[in-house]
Amino acid sequence: MKTKIVVDSSSNLYELPGAEFACVPLKIVTDEQEYLDDGHLDAVGMAQTLRSYKGKTTTSCPNVADWLAAYEGAEQVFAVTITGTLSGSYNAALLAAEEYKADHPEARVFVLDSLSAGPECRLLAERLQQLVESGMDFDAVCEEILAYKKHTHLLFSLESLANLARNGRVKPAVAAVARMLGIRVIGRASESGELEVLCKTRGEHGALERIVLEMKAGGFTNGKVHIAHCGNPEAAKRLKLMLHAVFEGAQVDVSECGGLCSYYAELGGLMVGYEENQ
């Protein structure tokens, strides 16, 4: 039986070695150009261009046909999407699931709204791969991934809120004040999948320290951590060192944000997905 794991590109995950896998790209759209987040995009170059761009920018989620193409050929599908509060990707994946099952009556499709993005989605996809490889049946995998989701979290540190303000995620006045004062915003994905600001700090070191404190308060001890950055590898490496110093046995890796996450995190931004002690 062919089992497939499918994500959208908000996960920053474009391949999953050892698994039948597909990544459905989102798009970043301006009045002058369209950027396809397919794993080949120069995400940092895009972020640099958009930093000085004065026109309208937006994002475009995958449509039903995109998700159907990703499901094709599988008898079992486990899909993970960006939070439904930020994108229509989840709804499109659900509609595609219904259509796919109508055309393939024996197929089963489970779509998980991550209520998050970026490295937390990656954690969910990797956990799905482990569950599938363990030989669990479809219903057991669904049950286990929902239980695991309760123990994963996303934190972020942003230098700029410009694109979030343009898309109505934060108030423009808040973004303007943060820019003028050189303030970094520390936030998280809330339980309802919305952007939640936790605090504001001045200076990168203070922001990194606050992330470590938030992870400790969130129940992290020694599990997996994925750090994704947009053009800020030094801060990501420093955070990795800090986590290893505080949490013995933490399994930390560093990667770059893809296009969609680079659009929202912007240059200098960090996203941290982690699993708490279960």
N, C-alpha and C positions, 0 to 999 in steps of 0.2 A: 504494500500500500504506500503510495507516494504522499508524503507529508511535506508541506511547504510552510516556511516562516516568511511573512511579508511585513515590511515596515514602510512608512513614508520617510522622506529624506530629512525630516526634523530630527531623526535619531542620530544623524551624523554617521550612520552605518550603511556602507554601500556594498559590503560583502560579508559573509559569515561562513568562513571556511568549514567544510565538513557538513554543511547543511544545504538542503534545497531551499533557496533563498531568493527573494526579490525585494528591491527597493523602488518605491514609487516616488518620482520626483515632484516637489513643489516648485513654484516659480516665484521669482522676485521681479516685479514689473515697474518700469518707469515710463515716462512719456517718450523716452528716446530709445530704450533698450529693454529686452526681456532676458533674464538670467535663469537658466534651467539648472536646478540643483540636482545634478545627476552623478556627482562624484568626480566630474572632470572640470568643474567650475573653479576658477581662481577666486575663492571666497574672500581672501584678504584684499585682492585687487578690487573686487566689487565693493567691499566695505570702504576702501580708500576713495573710490570714485563717488560713492554715495555720501561720504562725509561732506563734500563740497557741493553736492547736487542740490539745487533749489526747487526743483519741480516736484510733482506728486509721485509718491512711491507707494506700492502696495504689494501684497502677496496673493498668489493664486494657488488654490489647493488642487490635488489630483481629482479628476472627474471619475464617474462610474466606469467608463470604458478603460481608464488607466488601471483601476483596481482589478477589473475583470481580466485584463491581459496578464496581470501579475498572478492571479489565482490559477490561470489556465494550466491544465495538465495534472493538477493535484486532486487527490481524493480527500485529503484533510488539509485545512488551511488554518493557521493561527496568525492573525494580523494584529499589529500594534500601531496606533496612530497618535499624532500630536493631540494635545488636549482639545476637546470639542468646543471649549469656550474661546479659543483663539482661531479656529479654522473649521471649515466644513469638511475636512478630510475624513473625520470619523463617520459622519453621515453618508458620505459618498462610499466609504468602505462597507457600511451596513447595507446600503442599497445594492451594491455590487454583490454582496454575499447572498442576498435574497434571489437576485437574478441568476447567479451562478448555480445555486441549489435547484432553482426551477429547471435549468438546462441540464443539470447533472444530479438527478434525484438521490443518488447514493453518496454524494459528497457532503461533507460537513465543514462548516466555516465558523470560526469564532473570532470576533472582532473586539479587541480591548482598547477602550479609550484610556490612554495612559494618564490623563489629567496632568500631563507634564510635557516635556520635550527633551531633546538632546540626550545627554548621557544617562538620564533615568530610563528613557526608551531603550537605549542600548542594553542596560542591565536586564530589562524585561525580555528582550529578544534573546540574549544569551541564556537566561534562565529557561526560556522555552526550549532552546536547543538541548539543554541538559535533560529536561523532562521528557522530550521526545526520544532522545537517545537512551533513556532509562527503560524504555519499553512500555510506559504507561499508556492506558487507553485514552481516547479523546476526552471523555468526560473528566477523567482524573487529572489530565493536564490542565483543563479549564479551571478546575477547582483549585489546583495547586498554584497556578499563576495568579489567580485572584487573591489567594492568601499571601503570596509573596509580594504582590503590589502594595499591600498594607505596610510593608517594611522597607520600602524604597522611597527615596526623597530627592529633591532637586533644590540646590542653592545656586545663587548667581551673584556676581559682583560686576557692576556696570559703570563705565566711565561716562557714558552718554545715554540719554533717554530720548534722543531726537526721533528715532524711527518708531519707538513705542508711542510717543506723543502724536506723531503724524497719523497713526492708526488707531488712536483713541484708547490706548491701553493705560496711559497716564495723562494727567492734566498738563497742557503745554507750559503753564506757569511753573510747575514743579520741575519740568525738564530744563527750563531756562535758568532757574535759580541754581540747580545742580551744576549746570555748565559754568555759570559765572563764578561760583564759589569753589570750583574744582572738587566737588563732592562726589564720592563714590557711593552708589546705592547698593545695599545688600538686601537681597530678597529671596523668596522661595516660591515654589509652586504650591498653592494652597490645596486643601483637601477637595475643594470644588474645582480645581484646575485653573484657578485664576492667578495672575501675578500679584503677589503680596509683598509689599515693602516692609522689611524688618527694621532697618536702621540706615543711617547715613554716616559715612566716615570721611575724614580727610586723610589722604595718603594711602598708598597701596598696601603698605605693611599692616596698617590698622585694619584694612579690609580683609587681608588674609588671616589675621589673628581672629577676627570676628567669625569668619567661616569655620575655623577650627572649633571655636567655642559653640557655635550653633550645631555643628555635627555632634559634639560631645553631648549637648543638651538633647539632641534628637535621637540619642540611643546608640550612636556609632561606637564600636569597640575595635573590631579587627577584620571587618568584612571587605568587600570590593568597593573601590572608589574609581570613578572615571572622571577625569578633569579634561574639559574641552576649552580651548582658548581661541580667541580671534586676534591673531597677530600679536600675541603676548606670551611667547614661550617661556621667558625668564620668570614671570610671575607664576606661571603654572608649575615650573620646576621648583620654585621656592615653596609653593604650597605643598607640593609632594614631599619635600624634605621636612617641612613642619609637621605634616601628618605622620610621617614615619617616626619623628622624634617623640610625638605625643602618644601615638597608638601603635604599640608593638604588634607586628604581624599584619598591619594594614596592607591590603593588596591594591596598590595605587598605580594607575597608568595615566599618561598624558597624550592627548591627541588634539587635532585642530577641528574647529567648528566647520561644518559644511555651510552651504549657502544660506539656508533659511535661518539657522542659528546665528550666523555671522550678521545677518540683516538685523535681527533683534538685539543681539548682544553688542554689536558694533565693535569698532577697533578697541582693543584693550580689555574686552569683556571676558569673564570666566564663567563657566557653567560646571557645576559639580554634582554628579549623581552618586549616591551612596546607598548602601543597604545597612540598616540598623541591626543590632544583635537580636536575632529571633529567639 
